[in-house]
Amino acid sequence: MTPREAGLSFGRPSELIGCQVASYLVESEVGRGGMAVVYRARDLRLDRTVALKLLAPELARNDTFRQRFTHESRVAAAIDHPHIVPVFEAGETDGVLYIAMRYVPGRDLRHLLDERGPLTFDAAVRIAAQVASALDAAHEHGLVHRDVKPGNVLVARGTDSDHPEHVYLTDFGLTKKSLSLTGFTSVGQFVGTLDYVAPEQISGRPVDGRCDVYGLACVVYETMAGRPPFQREDDMALLWAHQYDEPPPLTGARPDVARTVDAVFARALAKSPDTRYDTCLDFIAALRAAPAGEPADDRFGAPVGGTAGAPADVPVGEPADVPVGGTAGAPAGGHPITEAGHRAPLQPRQPPPWARPVFRQGSR
């Protein structure tokens, strides 16, 4: 049965399980969003497991989108980097665009934070350095991620005690720019997740790699503080905060961290891209150098929220068997694509339709 015969739908359970899509045998659905579905599939040519992403059929009917999809897929597939999930193939079959990627065993950073709470400074920087390396490599190839968030960071088991985890960055959003250029994003919509979106994304200004510096800084802040730098009760207020409010000092949530770290985050989260670090690895280098200062208050060792004991460190322990992209609350063995919004202080909330990204892989 082909995707068309199965009536591929993005609003109800798929009937593609057991069907062949191009040269891939679909084994199980592991996640879906408004514009794509990800499956675990078997590559029949090479007898290997892959993560197979199928895009919504209407995207294939737009000639401009198809051209950009082909170009950006080739660029992403050409990036050979140890911390970027490899793209094996991208193409079209029976009117449906697809991308086949490496199926990665591990869990995403969203799961790790929800399960263990804030990480130690060393663990947070260790993970962030690998993400930064991946982002800078993509920037050198002309790709801007635009949606850096914990759900797009896979944390797998490392090789030894000196490298307790191996991190992969997923969802380079091969279609994000294409969607905005071909009318699939409407007025008021942008690509990104509200907790981690850069001010220039919100205002619709041009973006470059410094947009990802901002998103990465938001993620690293959360890994240490247990919450993103900006939290508001209202989505509009959150967007306003990203554009106009100064980020609260990390030491307010983690007084065991050196005060000098606050200045590093202040620069990485600057409203103007020109004020931020030029690259993601520059930001990480500054973080690593910052603890030469004194902690804000040595009397405190607990992470935000009053959790007893030291912040959680990695290694991650036994990895779950999950594919590319992730979300908290995913079914066992799955890291689905979702269209989740930002995290409110007490519970997750969906952004309104005008602010919802039209194509994102991963969790909130």
FIVEXVO-464490 format. One record per residue (C-alpha): z, y, x; residue number from 1. Coordinates in nm, 3 decimals, decimal comma, m for minus. Layout:
Z:Y:X:NUM
...
END
This chain:
0,000:0,000:0,000:1
m0,089:0,346:0,132:2
0,118:0,664:0,098:3
m0,116:0,780:m0,176:4
m0,094:0,450:m0,365:5
0,283:0,455:m0,335:6
0,290:0,802:m0,485:7
0,480:0,958:m0,196:8
0,728:1,196:m0,351:9
0,982:1,432:m0,205:10
1,189:1,447:m0,520:11
1,273:1,081:m0,587:12
1,329:0,764:m0,382:13
1,019:0,662:m0,191:14
0,827:0,344:m0,262:15
0,690:0,325:0,092:16
0,945:0,076:0,224:17
0,748:m0,224:0,352:18
0,420:m0,029:0,352:19
0,203:0,046:0,651:20
0,141:0,411:0,740:21
m0,125:0,440:1,008:22
m0,010:0,178:1,262:23
0,357:0,192:1,156:24
0,540:m0,044:0,922:25
0,800:0,150:0,724:26
1,138:m0,027:0,734:27
1,384:0,215:0,578:28
1,428:0,574:0,472:29
1,684:0,762:0,674:30
1,657:1,115:0,541:31
1,454:1,371:0,352:32
1,415:1,742:0,296:33
1,194:1,966:0,091:34
0,892:1,933:0,318:35
0,934:1,603:0,505:36
1,084:1,255:0,499:37
1,195:1,054:0,802:38
1,174:0,675:0,814:39
1,271:0,410:1,057:40
0,947:0,225:1,127:41
0,797:m0,045:1,348:42
0,509:0,048:1,576:43
0,279:m0,249:1,516:44
0,071:m0,183:1,827:45
0,355:m0,172:2,079:46
0,623:m0,356:1,881:47
0,887:m0,084:1,908:48
1,108:0,105:1,666:49
1,018:0,469:1,602:50
1,133:0,757:1,386:51
0,839:0,835:1,159:52
0,832:1,177:0,993:53
0,593:1,222:0,699:54
0,518:1,576:0,587:55
0,470:1,681:0,228:56
0,111:1,604:0,116:57
0,037:1,963:0,015:58
0,069:2,072:0,378:59
m0,229:1,859:0,477:60
m0,444:2,044:0,225:61
m0,407:2,373:0,413:62
m0,671:2,391:0,687:63
m0,486:2,656:0,891:64
m0,167:2,453:0,881:65
m0,346:2,136:0,988:66
m0,502:2,311:1,287:67
m0,172:2,457:1,404:68
0,004:2,126:1,339:69
m0,242:1,948:1,565:70
m0,209:2,209:1,839:71
0,170:2,235:1,834:72
0,209:1,856:1,817:73
0,005:1,821:2,132:74
0,212:2,086:2,309:75
0,539:1,917:2,209:76
0,409:1,573:2,310:77
0,315:1,712:2,651:78
0,674:1,814:2,729:79
0,827:1,544:2,946:80
1,196:1,625:2,961:81
1,502:1,396:2,968:82
1,679:1,594:2,694:83
1,391:1,633:2,449:84
1,313:1,354:2,204:85
0,961:1,238:2,297:86
0,679:1,273:2,045:87
0,460:0,961:2,063:88
0,187:1,052:1,819:89
0,092:1,295:1,547:90
m0,194:1,259:1,304:91
m0,309:1,224:0,945:92
m0,350:0,919:0,730:93
m0,456:0,904:0,367:94
m0,396:1,276:0,323:95
m0,046:1,275:0,476:96
0,046:1,429:0,812:97
0,285:1,226:1,026:98
0,475:1,244:1,354:99
0,607:0,938:1,538:100
0,901:1,000:1,772:101
1,143:0,796:1,981:102
1,419:0,640:1,777:103
1,739:0,749:1,952:104
2,067:0,555:1,932:105
2,362:0,791:1,913:106
2,521:1,040:1,680:107
2,459:1,408:1,627:108
2,694:1,684:1,735:109
2,765:1,768:1,370:110
2,911:1,420:1,320:111
3,109:1,448:1,643:112
3,266:1,782:1,551:113
3,344:1,676:1,195:114
3,506:1,359:1,325:115
3,694:1,489:1,629:116
3,728:1,862:1,589:117
3,685:2,114:1,872:118
3,588:1,985:2,215:119
3,741:2,068:2,548:120
3,580:2,350:2,741:121
3,436:2,107:2,995:122
3,290:1,873:2,732:123
3,141:2,162:2,534:124
2,973:2,308:2,843:125
2,853:1,965:2,955:126
2,673:1,911:2,626:127
2,548:2,268:2,606:128
2,397:2,251:2,955:129
2,172:1,962:2,853:130
2,062:2,143:2,537:131
1,997:2,459:2,738:132
1,781:2,268:2,984:133
1,572:2,130:2,697:134
1,532:2,470:2,535:135
1,425:2,642:2,855:136
1,169:2,366:2,918:137
1,025:2,421:2,570:138
1,012:2,796:2,626:139
0,810:2,741:2,941:140
0,554:2,562:2,722:141
0,547:2,845:2,468:142
0,763:2,673:2,204:143
1,065:2,844:2,047:144
1,297:2,609:1,859:145
1,429:2,864:1,604:146
1,678:2,620:1,452:147
1,935:2,525:1,716:148
2,236:2,374:1,538:149
2,478:2,081:1,578:150
2,270:1,855:1,354:151
1,974:1,886:1,589:152
2,173:1,780:1,896:153
2,195:1,403:1,942:154
2,480:1,279:2,162:155
2,420:0,930:2,299:156
2,623:0,729:2,548:157
2,578:0,839:2,906:158
2,530:0,636:3,221:159
2,872:0,658:3,387:160
3,205:0,843:3,396:161
3,041:1,143:3,562:162
2,782:1,157:3,282:163
2,972:1,032:2,975:164
2,706:1,144:2,730:165
2,331:1,195:2,724:166
2,214:1,469:2,493:167
1,877:1,503:2,319:168
1,751:1,809:2,136:169
1,549:1,719:1,831:170
1,337:1,892:1,568:171
1,136:2,136:1,769:172
0,992:2,240:1,438:173
0,631:2,168:1,513:174
0,544:2,328:1,183:175
0,792:2,615:1,160:176
0,554:2,881:1,288:177
0,269:2,722:1,096:178
0,456:2,740:0,768:179
0,519:3,111:0,807:180
0,158:3,181:0,902:181
0,002:2,987:0,617:182
0,200:3,110:0,318:183
0,447:2,820:0,290:184
0,734:3,061:0,349:185
0,769:3,335:0,093:186
0,915:3,681:0,114:187
1,285:3,667:0,202:188
1,269:3,321:0,359:189
1,303:3,249:0,727:190
1,323:2,950:0,954:191
1,673:2,878:1,073:192
2,020:2,786:0,951:193
2,247:3,064:0,833:194
2,538:2,991:1,067:195
2,316:3,005:1,377:196
2,027:3,238:1,292:197
1,946:3,526:1,527:198
1,932:3,883:1,393:199
1,562:3,917:1,473:200
1,487:3,609:1,263:201
1,665:3,764:0,966:202
1,479:4,093:0,994:203
1,142:3,926:1,051:204
1,092:4,067:1,400:205
0,902:3,872:1,669:206
1,108:3,602:1,838:207
1,104:3,447:2,183:208
1,334:3,220:2,383:209
1,624:3,464:2,352:210
1,636:3,376:1,984:211
1,740:3,027:2,097:212
1,996:3,177:2,337:213
2,166:3,327:2,031:214
2,149:3,003:1,833:215
2,282:2,800:2,126:216
2,570:3,047:2,173:217
2,664:3,005:1,805:218
2,664:2,626:1,847:219
2,870:2,631:2,168:220
3,117:2,873:2,010:221
3,164:2,627:1,722:222
3,214:2,331:1,956:223
3,509:2,515:2,108:224
3,649:2,708:1,812:225
3,590:2,453:1,538:226
3,390:2,706:1,337:227
3,081:2,923:1,386:228
3,131:3,278:1,512:229
3,057:3,432:1,172:230
3,200:3,307:0,843:231
3,169:3,493:0,516:232
3,223:3,403:0,152:233
2,876:3,522:0,058:234
2,537:3,438:0,208:235
2,428:3,802:0,207:236
2,748:3,897:0,386:237
2,682:3,629:0,646:238
2,331:3,759:0,709:239
2,474:4,111:0,739:240
2,735:3,990:0,988:241
2,472:3,836:1,214:242
2,281:4,164:1,214:243
2,562:4,417:1,241:244
2,912:4,272:1,304:245
3,055:4,198:1,645:246
3,147:3,831:1,701:247
3,520:3,761:1,708:248
3,655:3,670:2,053:249
3,665:3,296:2,112:250
4,018:3,330:2,249:251
4,136:3,423:1,900:252
4,074:3,059:1,801:253
4,120:2,906:2,146:254
4,385:3,101:2,337:255
4,386:2,828:2,605:256
4,039:2,947:2,718:257
4,002:3,221:2,980:258
3,953:3,573:2,843:259
3,643:3,608:3,059:260
3,466:3,363:2,829:261
3,479:3,623:2,551:262
3,252:3,854:2,748:263
3,000:3,574:2,802:264
2,976:3,505:2,430:265
2,958:3,876:2,352:266
2,646:3,905:2,566:267
2,485:3,582:2,441:268
2,546:3,694:2,081:269
2,422:4,048:2,132:270
2,226:4,192:1,840:271
1,938:4,297:2,062:272
1,750:4,021:2,247:273
1,712:4,259:2,543:274
2,090:4,258:2,591:275
2,127:3,878:2,592:276
2,086:3,639:2,881:277
1,721:3,587:2,968:278
1,743:3,206:2,951:279
1,971:2,946:2,799:280
2,066:2,814:3,144:281
2,167:3,167:3,248:282
2,411:3,162:2,956:283
2,550:2,824:3,067:284
2,586:2,941:3,427:285
2,789:3,239:3,306:286
3,010:3,010:3,096:287
3,076:2,782:3,392:288
3,173:3,078:3,610:289
3,397:3,243:3,349:290
3,711:3,022:3,371:291
3,793:3,172:3,710:292
3,987:3,420:3,496:293
4,327:3,356:3,341:294
4,373:3,191:2,998:295
4,447:3,427:2,711:296
4,780:3,258:2,648:297
4,899:2,955:2,840:298
5,157:2,873:2,573:299
4,891:2,737:2,341:300
4,699:2,417:2,398:301
4,602:2,312:2,049:302
4,257:2,377:1,903:303
4,192:2,597:1,605:304
4,358:2,493:1,282:305
4,679:2,383:1,448:306
4,561:2,033:1,536:307
4,817:1,864:1,756:308
4,716:1,763:2,104:309
4,432:1,878:2,325:310
4,082:1,944:2,194:311
3,865:1,637:2,177:312
3,676:1,533:2,486:313
3,368:1,315:2,512:314
3,251:1,031:2,575:315
3,146:0,963:2,225:316
3,247:0,598:2,212:317
3,039:0,338:2,035:318
2,714:0,501:1,921:319
2,586:0,467:1,570:320
2,225:0,351:1,538:321
2,051:0,667:1,427:322
1,705:0,823:1,456:323
1,586:1,170:1,536:324
1,753:1,450:1,339:325
2,089:1,424:1,169:326
2,331:1,535:0,906:327
2,693:1,490:0,826:328
2,742:1,232:0,557:329
2,423:1,046:0,642:330
2,394:0,682:0,540:331
2,484:0,435:0,811:332
2,206:0,408:1,062:333
2,044:0,732:0,957:334
2,001:1,091:1,067:335
1,811:1,239:0,776:336
1,614:1,557:0,746:337
1,794:1,785:0,505:338
1,766:2,129:0,355:339
2,133:2,215:0,396:340
2,267:2,565:0,414:341
2,540:2,715:0,625:342
2,897:2,592:0,640:343
3,150:2,789:0,442:344
3,507:2,801:0,573:345
3,629:2,530:0,337:346
3,326:2,330:0,229:347
2,948:2,318:0,273:348
2,741:2,543:0,048:349
2,368:2,556:m0,016:350
2,205:2,895:0,045:351
2,014:3,043:m0,247:352
1,641:2,964:m0,270:353
1,537:3,297:m0,119:354
1,731:3,226:0,200:355
1,664:2,855:0,233:356
1,449:2,740:0,525:357
1,146:2,555:0,395:358
1,131:2,298:0,674:359
1,422:2,188:0,881:360
1,531:1,861:1,035:361
1,893:1,788:1,082:362
2,223:1,887:0,934:363
2,375:2,219:0,845:364
END
